């Protein structure tokens, strides 16, 4: 995986005017149990910060909001370094929730229908708190109906997907028959006994199933994320990275899907906001090949497009007769999106183990920050133009 993450660096960019992602958290500091007692809770730290930090690194502007516009409360159970890959990542998460625009989020009702068009995606973190308010909040329903109608990426994790219940229109629940996941019954039983010390009024998985959702789950406390159309859901805290990758992939696909492909010409300088076809062959993007996506951002103050131009030229040299037929790059002044079509995984590893491949990786590291590199889960047939 380390090789893959490094390989991503060999790819390309996003945009100068940053796209906005709306992050909706609960306004509640408790959950009401079956006996009407209240248990203190809030947002789960890793479920909020791991996706948000990745989005910020990928150059998205984050707007935090909740129903009341009040300071979100953290669930103490989630305030633990064990939910992060390192102490450094945990510390960055703690710093994120001290940001002024998180401590004082926007009140959802103040975001107009017109302003919702400014956002390219929406994300709901978990913690038990959404069970108290987001699942029945009219403003949450309004926001979700907008993103559903526009088919814009909508991501929710752990207990976050319970917010979907707020989204109804004249025809009923807008997510009826969608494939999805949420905190499982077995995981909730564990939480009742070891965290809540009481019984839930209703298990979230049962509530979504009753509404008409098609639920799936992995084993308790293992990663599981599901994408169906614009909807992306994660089962539990262990699913944060998988959900993040699906979300970023969906945002990247949305960004370039309506851009015309422009033939790459190494003699012409790269231009901002252009989708280049730098392919070395004529790949069938809908075929059963190994397609990878990279989202990266510049580091340093050098001319990014000029440096990227030279890097794409180097990459094409490394990819000749390698099994990499497809190379599509979206370039901006400070970030990139790149798709590579490989006939198989072995071909990719072989190239990046070669001298030319290693040189390409070294060049990428010199001017690109690694954000995310991953196999594409939905074939980008939209690239066939």
C-alpha positions as CSV (number, residue, x, y, z in Angstrom):
1,X,0.0,0.0,0.0
2,X,2.9,2.3,0.7
3,X,4.1,1.9,-2.9
4,X,0.6,2.7,-4.1
5,X,0.4,5.8,-2.0
6,X,3.8,6.9,-3.3
7,X,2.8,6.1,-6.9
8,X,-0.2,8.4,-6.6
9,X,2.3,11.1,-6.3
10,X,3.2,10.5,-9.9
11,X,-0.2,11.7,-11.0
12,X,-1.8,15.3,-11.3
13,X,-4.5,18.4,-10.0
14,X,-7.9,20.3,-8.6
15,X,-8.5,24.1,-8.4
16,X,-7.6,27.7,-7.4
17,X,-11.1,28.6,-6.3
18,X,-11.7,25.9,-3.7
19,X,-14.8,23.8,-3.9
20,X,-17.0,23.8,-0.7
21,X,-18.1,20.8,1.3
22,X,-20.8,21.2,3.9
23,X,-20.2,19.2,7.1
24,X,-23.3,18.9,9.3
25,X,-22.9,17.9,13.0
26,X,-25.5,17.4,15.7
27,X,-26.5,20.2,18.0
28,X,-27.3,17.7,20.8
29,X,-25.1,16.8,23.8
30,X,-27.1,13.7,24.7
31,X,-29.3,10.8,23.6
32,X,-32.6,9.9,25.2
33,X,-32.7,6.2,26.1
34,X,-35.8,3.9,26.2
35,X,-36.4,4.7,29.9
36,X,-36.3,8.5,29.1
37,X,-32.9,8.9,30.8
38,X,-30.3,11.0,29.0
39,X,-26.8,9.8,28.3
40,X,-24.1,12.4,27.5
41,X,-22.8,12.1,23.9
42,X,-21.9,14.1,20.9
43,X,-19.8,13.8,17.7
44,X,-17.2,11.0,17.5
45,X,-13.8,12.6,17.0
46,X,-12.2,10.3,14.4
47,X,-15.4,10.0,12.3
48,X,-15.5,13.8,12.0
49,X,-11.8,14.6,11.6
50,X,-10.3,11.9,9.5
51,X,-12.6,12.6,6.5
52,X,-12.5,16.4,7.1
53,X,-8.7,16.5,7.4
54,X,-8.4,14.5,4.1
55,X,-10.8,16.9,2.4
56,X,-8.9,19.9,3.6
57,X,-5.6,18.4,2.4
58,X,-7.3,17.9,-1.0
59,X,-8.0,21.7,-1.0
60,X,-11.7,21.6,-0.2
61,X,-13.1,24.5,1.8
62,X,-15.1,23.1,4.8
63,X,-18.2,24.8,6.1
64,X,-19.5,23.4,9.4
65,X,-23.2,23.7,10.3
66,X,-25.7,22.3,12.7
67,X,-29.4,22.9,13.5
68,X,-28.9,25.4,16.3
69,X,-25.7,27.0,15.3
70,X,-24.3,26.1,18.7
71,X,-20.8,24.7,19.6
72,X,-20.8,20.9,18.9
73,X,-20.0,18.6,21.8
74,X,-17.6,15.8,21.5
75,X,-18.4,12.3,22.7
76,X,-15.8,11.5,25.4
77,X,-15.6,7.9,24.2
78,X,-14.2,9.0,20.9
79,X,-11.5,11.2,22.4
80,X,-8.8,8.5,22.3
81,X,-5.6,8.2,20.3
82,X,-6.4,4.5,19.5
83,X,-8.9,5.6,16.9
84,X,-6.0,7.3,14.9
85,X,-3.0,6.0,13.1
86,X,-0.6,8.0,15.2
87,X,-0.3,10.5,18.0
88,X,0.4,13.2,15.5
89,X,-2.9,12.5,13.6
90,X,-4.7,12.5,16.9
91,X,-3.2,15.9,17.9
92,X,-4.1,17.4,14.5
93,X,-7.7,16.2,15.1
94,X,-7.8,17.9,18.4
95,X,-6.5,21.1,16.8
96,X,-9.2,20.9,14.1
97,X,-12.1,21.0,16.5
98,X,-10.6,24.2,18.0
99,X,-11.0,26.1,14.7
100,X,-13.3,29.1,15.0
101,X,-15.6,28.0,12.3
102,X,-16.1,24.6,14.0
103,X,-16.6,26.1,17.5
104,X,-19.2,28.5,16.0
105,X,-20.9,26.6,13.1
106,X,-23.4,28.1,10.7
107,X,-27.0,27.6,11.7
108,X,-28.6,25.4,9.0
109,X,-31.7,27.6,8.6
110,X,-29.4,30.5,7.5
111,X,-28.1,28.6,4.5
112,X,-30.6,29.5,1.7
113,X,-31.6,27.1,-1.1
114,X,-29.6,29.3,-3.5
115,X,-26.5,29.0,-1.3
116,X,-26.8,25.2,-1.2
117,X,-25.8,25.3,-4.9
118,X,-22.3,26.5,-3.8
119,X,-21.5,23.1,-2.2
120,X,-20.2,20.1,-4.1
121,X,-20.8,17.6,-1.4
122,X,-22.2,17.1,2.2
123,X,-20.9,15.0,5.0
124,X,-22.4,13.8,8.3
125,X,-20.1,12.4,11.0
126,X,-21.4,10.0,13.7
127,X,-21.6,9.7,17.4
128,X,-24.9,8.9,19.1
129,X,-26.0,12.6,19.0
130,X,-27.6,12.5,15.5
131,X,-30.1,10.0,16.9
132,X,-31.5,12.9,19.1
133,X,-31.9,15.6,16.5
134,X,-30.7,15.2,12.9
135,X,-33.0,12.3,12.2
136,X,-36.1,14.5,12.5
137,X,-34.8,18.0,11.7
138,X,-36.6,19.8,8.9
139,X,-33.5,21.8,7.8
140,X,-31.5,18.6,7.6
141,X,-34.3,17.2,5.4
142,X,-34.2,20.3,3.2
143,X,-30.4,20.0,2.7
144,X,-30.6,16.3,1.9
145,X,-33.4,16.8,-0.6
146,X,-31.2,19.4,-2.4
147,X,-28.2,17.1,-2.6
148,X,-30.4,14.2,-3.7
149,X,-32.1,16.1,-6.4
150,X,-28.7,17.4,-7.7
151,X,-27.1,13.9,-7.3
152,X,-24.2,15.5,-5.4
153,X,-22.0,13.2,-3.2
154,X,-23.6,12.7,0.2
155,X,-21.5,10.9,2.8
156,X,-22.5,9.7,6.3
157,X,-20.8,7.5,8.8
158,X,-21.6,5.3,11.8
159,X,-24.8,6.9,13.4
160,X,-24.7,9.7,10.9
161,X,-26.8,7.9,8.3
162,X,-29.8,8.2,10.7
163,X,-30.1,11.8,9.5
164,X,-31.4,10.3,6.2
165,X,-34.7,9.7,7.9
166,X,-35.3,13.5,7.8
167,X,-35.4,13.5,4.0
168,X,-39.0,13.0,2.8
169,X,-40.9,14.6,-0.1
170,X,-44.4,14.3,-1.5
171,X,-43.6,10.7,-2.6
172,X,-42.2,9.5,0.7
173,X,-38.6,8.8,1.8
174,X,-36.2,9.8,-0.9
175,X,-33.7,7.1,-0.1
176,X,-36.1,4.2,-0.3
177,X,-34.5,1.1,-1.9
178,X,-31.0,2.6,-1.7
179,X,-28.2,0.3,-0.6
180,X,-26.6,1.6,2.6
181,X,-25.1,0.8,6.0
182,X,-25.1,2.2,9.5
183,X,-24.0,1.1,13.0
184,X,-25.0,-2.6,13.2
185,X,-27.3,-4.2,15.8
186,X,-24.5,-6.2,17.2
187,X,-22.3,-3.1,17.6
188,X,-25.3,-1.2,19.2
189,X,-25.8,-4.1,21.7
190,X,-22.2,-3.7,22.7
191,X,-22.7,0.1,23.1
192,X,-25.8,-0.4,25.2
193,X,-24.0,-2.6,27.7
194,X,-20.6,-1.0,27.8
195,X,-21.1,2.7,26.9
196,X,-24.7,3.8,27.2
197,X,-25.5,1.5,30.2
198,X,-29.1,1.5,29.0
199,X,-31.4,0.5,26.2
200,X,-31.8,2.4,22.9
201,X,-35.4,3.4,21.9
202,X,-34.7,1.9,18.5
203,X,-31.6,0.5,16.8
204,X,-30.5,2.8,13.9
205,X,-30.2,-0.2,11.5
206,X,-33.8,-1.2,12.2
207,X,-35.0,2.4,11.7
208,X,-33.4,2.6,8.3
209,X,-34.6,-0.8,7.3
210,X,-38.2,0.0,8.4
211,X,-38.0,3.2,6.3
212,X,-37.1,1.2,3.2
213,X,-33.3,1.1,3.1
214,X,-31.4,-1.9,1.9
215,X,-28.9,-2.5,4.7
216,X,-25.7,-4.5,4.6
217,X,-23.1,-4.9,7.4
218,X,-19.6,-6.4,7.9
219,X,-18.5,-8.1,11.0
220,X,-18.6,-5.8,14.1
221,X,-15.8,-3.2,14.3
222,X,-14.5,-3.9,10.8
223,X,-14.5,-1.5,7.9
224,X,-17.5,-1.4,5.6
225,X,-18.6,1.4,3.3
226,X,-21.4,1.4,0.7
227,X,-21.9,3.6,-2.3
228,X,-25.3,3.7,-4.2
229,X,-25.7,6.6,-6.6
230,X,-24.9,9.8,-4.7
231,X,-25.1,8.2,-1.3
232,X,-22.0,7.0,0.5
233,X,-22.4,5.4,4.0
234,X,-19.9,3.9,6.5
235,X,-20.8,1.4,9.2
236,X,-18.6,2.4,12.1
237,X,-15.4,4.3,13.2
238,X,-13.3,1.6,11.5
239,X,-14.8,2.6,8.2
240,X,-13.6,6.2,8.2
241,X,-10.8,5.8,5.7
242,X,-12.8,3.7,3.3
243,X,-15.7,6.1,3.4
244,X,-13.3,9.0,2.9
245,X,-11.8,7.4,-0.2
246,X,-15.2,6.8,-1.7
247,X,-16.3,10.4,-1.0
248,X,-13.1,11.9,-2.5
249,X,-13.5,9.6,-5.5
250,X,-17.1,10.7,-6.0
251,X,-16.2,14.4,-5.7
252,X,-13.3,14.0,-8.2
253,X,-15.6,12.2,-10.7
254,X,-18.2,15.0,-10.3
255,X,-15.6,17.6,-10.9
256,X,-14.3,16.3,-14.2
257,X,-17.3,14.4,-15.6
258,X,-18.6,17.3,-17.7
259,X,-15.2,18.5,-18.8
260,X,-14.2,17.9,-22.5
261,X,-11.1,15.8,-23.0
262,X,-8.3,17.9,-24.6
263,X,-5.5,16.1,-26.3
264,X,-2.2,16.4,-24.5
265,X,0.6,18.2,-26.4
266,X,3.9,18.3,-24.6
267,X,5.0,21.3,-26.7
268,X,2.2,23.5,-25.2
269,X,2.1,24.7,-21.6
270,X,-0.6,23.2,-19.4
271,X,-3.6,25.4,-18.7
272,X,-5.7,25.8,-15.6
273,X,-9.0,23.8,-15.3
274,X,-8.4,21.7,-18.3
275,X,-8.9,17.9,-18.5
276,X,-6.0,16.4,-20.6
277,X,-5.9,13.1,-22.3
278,X,-2.3,12.1,-22.0
279,X,-3.0,8.4,-22.7
280,X,-0.5,6.2,-24.5
281,X,-3.1,4.0,-26.1
282,X,-6.9,3.7,-26.5
283,X,-8.1,2.1,-23.3
284,X,-11.6,0.9,-22.7
285,X,-12.4,2.7,-19.4
286,X,-15.4,0.4,-18.9
287,X,-13.3,-2.8,-19.2
288,X,-12.2,-4.9,-16.3
289,X,-8.8,-3.3,-15.9
290,X,-7.0,-1.8,-12.9
291,X,-7.9,1.9,-12.8
292,X,-6.4,4.1,-10.1
293,X,-7.3,7.7,-9.0
294,X,-4.9,10.2,-7.5
295,X,-5.8,13.5,-5.9
296,X,-2.7,15.5,-5.0
297,X,-1.8,19.1,-4.1
298,X,1.4,21.2,-4.6
299,X,3.9,21.8,-1.9
300,X,6.2,24.8,-2.2
301,X,5.9,28.0,-4.1
302,X,7.2,27.0,-7.5
303,X,5.1,27.3,-10.7
304,X,2.9,24.3,-10.3
305,X,1.5,23.9,-13.8
306,X,5.0,24.2,-15.3
307,X,6.3,21.6,-13.0
308,X,3.4,19.4,-13.5
309,X,3.8,19.6,-17.3
310,X,7.3,18.3,-17.0
311,X,6.2,15.6,-14.7
312,X,3.5,14.3,-17.0
313,X,6.1,14.2,-19.8
314,X,8.3,12.1,-17.5
315,X,5.4,9.8,-16.5
316,X,4.5,9.2,-20.1
317,X,8.1,8.2,-20.8
318,X,8.0,5.7,-17.9
319,X,4.6,4.3,-19.0
320,X,5.6,3.4,-22.6
321,X,4.8,-0.3,-23.4
322,X,4.1,-0.9,-19.7
323,X,0.5,-1.9,-19.6
324,X,-0.6,1.7,-18.8
325,X,-2.7,2.8,-21.7
326,X,-4.8,5.4,-20.1
327,X,-3.6,8.6,-18.4
328,X,-6.1,11.4,-17.9
329,X,-5.1,14.5,-15.9
330,X,-7.1,17.5,-14.6
331,X,-4.8,20.4,-13.9
332,X,-5.2,23.5,-11.9
333,X,-2.8,26.0,-10.3
334,X,-2.3,24.1,-7.1
335,X,-3.9,20.6,-7.1
336,X,-4.6,17.7,-9.4
337,X,-6.8,14.8,-10.3
338,X,-5.4,12.0,-12.4
339,X,-6.7,8.6,-13.6
340,X,-4.5,5.8,-14.8
341,X,-5.7,2.7,-16.7
342,X,-3.5,-0.4,-16.2
343,X,-4.2,-3.7,-17.7
344,X,-3.4,-5.3,-14.3
345,X,-1.9,-4.6,-10.9
346,X,1.3,-6.5,-11.6
347,X,2.1,-4.2,-14.6
348,X,1.7,-1.1,-12.3
349,X,4.0,-2.5,-9.7
350,X,6.6,-3.5,-12.3
351,X,6.8,0.0,-13.7
352,X,7.2,1.7,-10.4
353,X,9.9,-0.8,-9.4
354,X,11.9,0.1,-12.5
355,X,14.5,2.9,-12.6
356,X,12.3,5.1,-14.7
357,X,9.4,4.5,-12.3
358,X,11.5,5.3,-9.3
359,X,12.7,8.5,-10.9
360,X,9.1,9.4,-11.5
361,X,8.2,8.8,-7.9
362,X,11.1,10.9,-6.7
363,X,10.2,13.8,-9.0
364,X,6.6,13.7,-7.7
365,X,7.7,13.8,-4.1
366,X,9.7,16.9,-4.8
367,X,6.7,19.0,-5.6
368,X,3.5,17.1,-4.7
369,X,1.9,16.3,-1.4
370,X,0.3,12.8,-1.3
371,X,-3.4,13.2,-0.6
372,X,-5.1,10.0,-1.7
373,X,-4.4,7.2,-4.2
374,X,-6.9,4.4,-4.6
375,X,-8.4,1.9,-7.0
376,X,-11.5,3.3,-8.7
377,X,-14.6,1.4,-7.5
378,X,-16.9,2.6,-10.2
379,X,-15.5,2.4,-13.8
380,X,-15.1,6.0,-15.1
381,X,-17.0,5.3,-18.4
382,X,-17.7,9.0,-18.5
383,X,-14.1,9.4,-19.8
384,X,-15.2,7.8,-23.1
385,X,-15.6,10.8,-25.3
